[in-house]
Amino acid sequence: MNMRDDMKDLPSSVRRYVRHVLADEQRPIRAVRMTQSGELRADPRRPRWMKFRAEHIVTPGSRTFSWDARVRVLPLSHLRVRDDYANGVGSGQVQLLSLDYEFGPPG
């Protein structure tokens, strides 16, 4: 099976893009690893932007992703933020120094 065989359920604009960028016999993409850097704002009501660097891994076939970031909050400290989605369940984790806050489904 090639990548184009799996496109019948995609929106037409996505199908056109995939046909344009992939070879006819392209094997399915198993995983994509991206690095990101930029600035984010934890609260849209506040003007403060914080620099971050992250690794984002997406596994299209299983519809999973992991986003693992370091967000600078002060010159010598950072937050580690992790968002994950797998098997229909999302979760997140935020760590500051030795404190660890988690959110998502229990267990």
LINVEN-V556696 format. One record per residue. N is the residue number from 1. PSI is psi in whole degrees, -180 to 180 (NA if undefined). NEAR is the number of other ideal C-beta (glycine too) atoms within 12 Angstrom. D_CENTER is the distance of its C-alpha to the mean C-alpha in whole Angstrom. Layout:
N,PSI,NEAR,D_CENTER / N,PSI,NEAR,D_CENTER
This chain:
1,138,11,26 / 2,174,16,25 / 3,-38,25,21 / 4,-23,24,24 / 5,-25,17,25 / 6,11,19,22 / 7,-4,22,22 / 8,-28,12,24 / 9,1,9,22 / 10,153,17,20 / 11,151,11,21 / 12,-37,12,24 / 13,-36,11,22 / 14,-42,19,19 / 15,-44,19,22 / 16,-44,14,24 / 17,-48,15,21 / 18,-42,25,20 / 19,-34,18,24 / 20,-39,13,24 / 21,-16,14,22 / 22,148,21,22 / 23,158,12,25 / 24,-39,13,27 / 25,31,11,27 / 26,129,18,24 / 27,152,15,22 / 28,145,20,19 / 29,121,19,16 / 30,-35,14,15 / 31,152,16,12 / 32,130,17,10 / 33,123,17,9 / 34,147,17,8 / 35,144,16,10 / 36,151,20,10 / 37,151,17,13 / 38,-151,16,14 / 39,145,17,15 / 40,161,24,14 / 41,125,15,17 / 42,-27,19,17 / 43,116,10,20 / 44,-14,9,20 / 45,-8,7,24 / 46,149,10,24 / 47,-8,10,24 / 48,127,16,23 / 49,142,16,20 / 50,138,25,18 / 51,145,21,17 / 52,158,26,14 / 53,138,23,12 / 54,159,27,9 / 55,131,22,8 / 56,120,26,4 / 57,126,24,6 / 58,134,22,6 / 59,94,20,10 / 60,-43,19,11 / 61,-35,15,15 / 62,3,17,14 / 63,54,13,11 / 64,157,23,9 / 65,160,25,5 / 66,130,26,5 / 67,118,29,4 / 68,113,26,8 / 69,153,31,10 / 70,122,25,13 / 71,122,30,15 / 72,122,23,19 / 73,-32,22,21 / 74,166,13,24 / 75,-33,8,25 / 76,14,7,26 / 77,157,16,23 / 78,163,21,19 / 79,147,28,17 / 80,123,28,14 / 81,130,33,11 / 82,127,28,9 / 83,135,26,7 / 84,152,25,8 / 85,126,22,9 / 86,142,18,12 / 87,37,12,15 / 88,8,11,15 / 89,129,15,14 / 90,153,19,12 / 91,163,23,12 / 92,159,24,12 / 93,137,22,14 / 94,130,24,15 / 95,135,21,18 / 96,120,19,20 / 97,-120,14,23 / 98,2,8,24 / 99,145,12,23 / 100,115,15,21 / 101,130,16,19 / 102,149,18,17 / 103,153,15,17 / 104,-169,17,16 / 105,145,14,19 / 106,152,7,22 / 107,NA,6,22
